[in-house]
Amino acid sequence: MDNDGQLELYTAVAAQLKEAHRRVRALQVPEGVRMALTRKLLVITAAAKHDLAGATRRLERFTADLDEGRIPGGEG
């Protein structure tokens, strides 16, 4: 992959991570649940530095869980 393509992919993942963080902050869940979800996002962020494709898959699963209301320890 050329440098421009790699940069575009990183930019897209960064935007998705930013949106996921926004969604987690907006959830009406106990603070402990919000902290656990935030930690998951931080792990995904760290993974993106070494395995962008794997981090992208994890982020997609995380987002799908939020979309479906599957929140560990939450109301969903």
Order of alpha helices (4+ residues) and beta strands (2+ residues): alpha-alpha-alpha
